[in-house]
Amino acid sequence: MQTLAVSLPDELVETVREQARAAGCHDENTYLAKLVSDAVLNKLREQLDAKLLEGIRDLDEGRGEQVTPEYWRRLRAKFNLPPAEAS
């Protein structure tokens, strides 16, 4: 793991300490790492949501392909994957 030094104004340092305690984090480093990780996950969720909406629009406009059991069978065959287990 690498170390990243961050300089913060005194009032932000105290805020980080308080927030870390309130969040139940072991220390400020853990809290800040969690904040960055959460920000990355939120960005990925936004991108996924945008792609899903794009796919819905495409289907509404007659483009794209509906995902059916037959679609999954073809996809699995294309990539030489075993058949899905029956549920």
VOLUMZA-790258 format. One line per 2 residues: number of its first residue (from 1); their letters; for each residue x, y negated, z negated of N, C-alpha, C. Coordinates in Angstrom, 2 decimals, always signed. Example, Ala and Ser with C-alpha at 12.3 -4.5 7.8 and 13.67 -1.06 7.14 Angstrom:
<rs>
1) as) +13.19/+5.69/-7.80/+12.30/+4.50/-7.80/+13.20/+3.30/-7.80; +12.85/+2.25/-7.08/+13.67/+1.06/-7.14/+12.90/-0.03/-7.87 .
</rs>
This chain:
<rs>
1) mq) +0.85/+1.17/+0.00/+0.00/+0.00/+0.00/+0.89/-1.23/+0.00; +0.48/-2.24/+0.75/+1.24/-3.48/+0.81/+0.69/-4.49/-0.16 .
3) tl) +1.51/-5.47/-0.51/+1.11/-6.53/-1.41/+0.92/-7.80/-0.61; -0.13/-8.54/-0.94/-0.42/-9.81/-0.30/-0.58/-10.84/-1.40 .
5) av) +0.26/-11.86/-1.39/+0.17/-12.92/-2.40/-0.80/-13.98/-1.89; -1.71/-14.39/-2.76/-2.70/-15.40/-2.41/-2.62/-16.52/-3.45 .
7) sl) -2.51/-17.74/-2.96/-2.50/-18.89/-3.87/-3.89/-19.49/-3.91; -4.40/-19.69/-5.12/-5.74/-20.25/-5.31/-5.66/-21.40/-6.30 .
9) pd) -6.55/-22.38/-6.14/-6.63/-23.44/-7.16/-7.03/-22.82/-8.50; -6.63/-23.46/-9.59/-6.89/-22.93/-10.93/-8.35/-22.56/-11.16 .
11) el) -9.27/-23.43/-10.71/-10.69/-23.16/-10.96/-11.16/-21.91/-10.21; -10.58/-21.63/-9.04/-10.94/-20.41/-8.31/-10.35/-19.18/-8.97 .
13) ve) -9.17/-19.31/-9.54/-8.56/-18.17/-10.23/-9.47/-17.74/-11.38; -9.96/-18.71/-12.14/-10.85/-18.37/-13.26/-12.15/-17.76/-12.75 .
15) tv) -12.66/-18.29/-11.64/-13.88/-17.73/-11.05/-13.67/-16.29/-10.61; -12.53/-16.02/-9.98/-12.22/-14.65/-9.56/-12.15/-13.73/-10.77 .
17) re) -11.52/-14.18/-11.83/-11.42/-13.36/-13.05/-12.81/-13.06/-13.61; -13.65/-14.08/-13.67/-15.01/-13.89/-14.20/-15.82/-12.95/-13.31 .
19) qa) -15.73/-13.14/-12.02/-16.47/-12.31/-11.08/-15.98/-10.86/-11.12; -14.67/-10.69/-11.26/-14.11/-9.34/-11.34/-14.65/-8.61/-12.57 .
21) ra) -14.68/-9.31/-13.69/-15.23/-8.71/-14.91/-16.71/-8.38/-14.73; -17.45/-9.33/-14.18/-18.89/-9.13/-13.99/-19.18/-7.98/-13.04 .
23) ag) -18.29/-7.77/-12.08/-18.49/-6.68/-11.10/-17.99/-5.34/-11.64; -17.37/-5.37/-12.83/-16.88/-4.13/-13.43/-15.59/-3.64/-12.79 .
25) ch) -14.87/-4.54/-12.14/-13.60/-4.15/-11.50/-12.49/-4.07/-12.54; -11.55/-3.20/-12.27/-10.42/-2.98/-13.18/-9.58/-4.24/-13.34 .
27) de) -9.39/-4.97/-12.22/-8.60/-6.19/-12.25/-8.98/-7.07/-11.06; -8.36/-8.23/-10.99/-8.66/-9.18/-9.91/-8.29/-8.62/-8.54 .
29) nt) -7.20/-7.89/-8.47/-6.78/-7.31/-7.19/-7.85/-6.36/-6.64; -8.38/-5.53/-7.53/-9.43/-4.59/-7.13/-10.66/-5.35/-6.64 .
31) yl) -11.01/-6.40/-7.34/-12.17/-7.22/-6.97/-11.96/-7.85/-5.59; -10.81/-8.47/-5.38/-10.54/-9.10/-4.09/-10.50/-8.08/-2.96 .
33) ak) -9.94/-6.91/-3.21/-9.92/-5.86/-2.19/-11.35/-5.42/-1.85; -12.19/-5.35/-2.88/-13.60/-4.99/-2.65/-14.30/-6.06/-1.82 .
35) lv) -14.03/-7.33/-2.10/-14.64/-8.41/-1.32/-14.26/-8.31/+0.16; -12.99/-8.07/+0.41/-12.52/-7.96/+1.80/-13.15/-6.73/+2.47 .
37) sd) -13.16/-5.62/+1.76/-13.76/-4.40/+2.29/-15.24/-4.61/+2.60; -15.96/-5.25/+1.69/-17.38/-5.54/+1.91/-17.58/-6.43/+3.13 .
39) av) -16.71/-7.42/+3.30/-16.81/-8.32/+4.45/-16.61/-7.56/+5.75; -15.65/-6.64/+5.76/-15.41/-5.82/+6.96/-16.63/-4.95/+7.25 .
41) ln) -17.17/-4.31/+6.23/-18.36/-3.47/+6.42/-19.55/-4.28/+6.91; -19.73/-5.47/+6.39/-20.83/-6.33/+6.84/-20.68/-6.69/+8.30 .
43) kl) -19.46/-7.00/+8.73/-19.21/-7.33/+10.13/-19.52/-6.12/+11.01; -19.11/-4.94/+10.59/-19.40/-3.73/+11.36/-20.90/-3.47/+11.43 .
45) re) -21.62/-3.71/+10.33/-23.09/-3.54/+10.34/-23.74/-4.52/+11.31; -23.26/-5.77/+11.33/-23.79/-6.76/+12.26/-23.57/-6.31/+13.71 .
47) ql) -22.38/-5.79/+14.00/-22.08/-5.31/+15.35/-22.96/-4.13/+15.71; -23.16/-3.21/+14.78/-24.02/-2.06/+15.02/-25.46/-2.51/+15.26 .
49) da) -25.95/-3.42/+14.43/-27.30/-3.94/+14.62/-27.47/-4.56/+16.00; -26.47/-5.33/+16.43/-26.55/-5.97/+17.75/-26.60/-4.92/+18.85 .
51) kl) -25.80/-3.87/+18.72/-25.81/-2.80/+19.73/-27.15/-2.06/+19.73; -27.69/-1.81/+18.55/-28.99/-1.13/+18.48/-30.08/-1.98/+19.13 .
53) le) -30.07/-3.28/+18.84/-31.06/-4.16/+19.46/-30.89/-4.22/+20.97; -29.65/-4.22/+21.43/-29.38/-4.20/+22.86/-29.95/-2.93/+23.49 .
55) gi) -29.76/-1.80/+22.82/-30.29/-0.54/+23.30/-31.80/-0.52/+23.35; -32.43/-1.10/+22.33/-33.89/-1.18/+22.30/-34.40/-2.04/+23.45 .
57) rd) -33.74/-3.19/+23.66/-34.13/-4.06/+24.78/-33.98/-3.33/+26.12; -32.87/-2.60/+26.27/-32.66/-1.85/+27.51/-33.78/-0.84/+27.73 .
59) ld) -34.16/-0.12/+26.68/-35.25/+0.85/+26.81/-36.56/+0.14/+27.14; -36.82/-0.99/+26.48/-38.05/-1.74/+26.75/-38.11/-2.23/+28.19 .
61) eg) -36.95/-2.47/+28.78/-36.89/-2.97/+30.15/-36.68/-1.84/+31.16; -36.80/-0.61/+30.71/-36.71/+0.53/+31.61/-35.30/+0.99/+31.92 .
63) rg) -34.32/+0.46/+31.20/-32.93/+0.90/+31.39/-32.56/+1.82/+30.22; -31.54/+2.58/+30.43/-31.06/+3.45/+29.37/-31.74/+4.80/+29.40 .
65) eq) -31.47/+5.56/+28.39/-31.98/+6.93/+28.33/-32.47/+7.20/+26.91; -33.65/+7.75/+26.81/-34.15/+8.11/+25.49/-33.37/+9.30/+24.96 .
67) vt) -33.11/+9.30/+23.67/-32.38/+10.38/+23.03/-33.40/+11.44/+22.60; -33.35/+12.55/+23.29/-34.26/+13.67/+23.03/-33.42/+14.90/+22.70 .
69) pe) -34.04/+15.98/+22.27/-33.27/+17.20/+22.04/-32.51/+17.64/+23.30; -33.11/+17.47/+24.47/-32.43/+17.83/+25.71/-31.20/+16.95/+25.94 .
71) yw) -31.31/+15.67/+25.62/-30.16/+14.76/+25.72/-29.00/+15.28/+24.88; -29.30/+15.68/+23.62/-28.24/+16.18/+22.74/-27.65/+17.48/+23.27 .
73) rr) -28.48/+18.35/+23.84/-27.95/+19.60/+24.41/-26.97/+19.30/+25.54; -27.34/+18.37/+26.43/-26.44/+18.00/+27.53/-25.14/+17.38/+27.01 .
75) lr) -25.27/+16.52/+26.02/-24.09/+15.85/+25.46/-23.15/+16.87/+24.80; -23.72/+17.80/+24.04/-22.90/+18.83/+23.40/-22.21/+19.70/+24.45 .
77) ak) -22.92/+20.04/+25.51/-22.33/+20.86/+26.58/-21.21/+20.09/+27.27; -21.41/+18.81/+27.49/-20.39/+17.97/+28.16/-19.07/+17.98/+27.40 .
79) fn) -19.14/+17.98/+26.07/-17.94/+17.94/+25.25/-17.59/+19.29/+24.63; -18.19/+20.36/+25.18/-17.91/+21.71/+24.72/-18.10/+21.88/+23.21 .
81) lp) -19.16/+21.30/+22.69/-19.47/+21.42/+21.27/-20.47/+22.55/+21.07; -20.44/+23.19/+19.92/-21.40/+24.27/+19.67/-22.81/+23.71/+19.57 .
83) pa) -23.81/+24.52/+19.85/-25.21/+24.06/+19.71/-25.48/+23.62/+18.27; -26.40/+22.69/+18.15/-26.79/+22.23/+16.82/-27.51/+23.34/+16.09 .
85) ea) -27.30/+23.40/+14.79/-27.99/+24.41/+13.97/-29.45/+24.01/+13.83; -30.31/+25.01/+13.89/-31.75/+24.75/+13.70/-31.98/+24.39/+12.23 .
87) s) -32.86/+23.41/+12.02/-33.12/+23.00/+10.64/-34.36/+23.64/+10.08 .
</rs>
